[in-house]
Amino acid sequence: MAHQGFSTVVEQCFDVGHSLATLSEDVSSVDVSTIGAEPVAAIIQSAIGSVVDRTPSTGKQLSQGALDICWEKLNSGYWRDVSVLWRQLYTYSSISMALSLAAEGLLKESLKTCDVGLLMGAPVPGNHLHRLAAILTNRLRETSVSDSLPNDKLPCGPDFQCGGLPIERVQCPSLLMFEEKYMRQKVPVIITDATNHWPALSSRPWSLAYLKQAAGDRTVPIEVGARYTDQTWSQALMTINSFIDSISEAPSEEVAGKSSTHYLAQHQLFEQLPELRSDICVPDYCCLSESDDTEPVVNAWIGPCGTVSPLHHDPYHNVFAQVVGKKLIRLYSSAHSDLLYPHDSAMMHNTSQVDCENPDLQRFPKFAEAPFWECVVQPGDLLYIPPKFWHYVRSLSVSFSVSFWWT
Ligand SMILES: O=C(O)CCC(=O)C(=O)O
């Protein structure tokens, strides 16, 4: 069994282009002397050597040693200060660990190692983790016992009556019209019929069942808690299968706004799972860029009824695509920030202290004066949120959304 795992998974992975020997050479090309990591690079090379020699249990031990050292570096101080070289070494340690585990036939553990490597590591030549993950996913799919599929028609809250100013709905405006009337004037707009051709909304319609079938064994970061401003809020790594089971098993009225709410939020899912990338398309509006950075940042937001993103703003243009279910979205202009009581700390300065739908007007009296737009986005809607616009979002059902941020 172990040997079969090695030949069909490990060798298949390296048949795609890179040999184990060149992988070891790649590790030696990382400029580890600048971070004093020569011993770690040597451990990773020995780990790869053990996989080549068909002694994966030694490979596993060595890889674990390297992973532990890199993990400590990744988790000391601020993330932005962590050297990319440590993150590359984390990637290489993840590759040698994933290969060792696959060689022992531990395919699920190997896939989890690939995912954590993709989430925490930095890119290295050869795309090994992506390719290994794709091979493992296919292999696991072949061998999996079919699981009961979740029901997307979970009960959700009552219909919502919007207040505030309505947001204009425009069918596929031209780029020129969008730029002049909305982008430049900083006016939100709901664009309709611009995503009808996405496979996610037509030929491969997204649902909890589809996500489970496409990527159930993949590990993703999940927010746990009612809202990110709560003391008890935390993040966890879990497989898409467990995440979806947690959504499907709890009745929606119990999940909504509770400390147990699970939310796959602001995650670059399509970087991690390129196979889902072809289900969506970058809206043309995102090419109206003022900077050289032409590729938008694409984030997925997937969760049950009742997820809440507290009132906050981001520095980007945002076209927010609703793919499954409904969300209530409330917007405030950046011109009214003084009425919205941002948190004092630098970390949370883009977030309001006010609970938008239940404001404490004794503490935050000026909030009542702030004009706002409100809408419920439906599948197929693209909401344009201008940069620095405050936005509050609550899902009214199981919901899948994709945001495109650009500058
Ligand atoms: O959908 C959500 O919960 C929040 C979306 C958001 O904040 C964004 O797209 O910037």
The ligand as an SDF file (V2000), in Angstrom:
LIG
                    3D

 10  9  0  0  0  0  0  0  0  0999 V2000
  -19.4860   39.8510    2.5700 O   0  0  0  0  0  0  0  0  0  0  0  0
  -18.9950   40.2280    3.6280 C   0  0  0  0  0  0  0  0  0  0  0  0
  -19.2700   39.6960    4.7130 O   0  0  0  0  0  0  0  0  0  0  0  0
  -18.0160   41.4020    3.6550 C   0  0  0  0  0  0  0  0  0  0  0  0
  -17.4980   41.8120    2.3060 C   0  0  0  0  0  0  0  0  0  0  0  0
  -16.4710   42.9070    2.3970 C   0  0  0  0  0  0  0  0  0  0  0  0
  -16.2180   43.4510    3.4350 O   0  0  0  0  0  0  0  0  0  0  0  0
  -15.7490   43.3080    1.1890 C   0  0  0  0  0  0  0  0  0  0  0  0
  -15.9970   42.7760    0.0950 O   0  0  0  0  0  0  0  0  0  0  0  0
  -14.8740   44.1940    1.3110 O   0  0  0  0  0  0  0  0  0  0  0  0
  1  2  2  0
  2  3  1  0
  2  4  1  0
  4  5  1  0
  5  6  1  0
  6  7  2  0
  6  8  1  0
  8  9  2  0
  8 10  1  0
M  END
$$$$
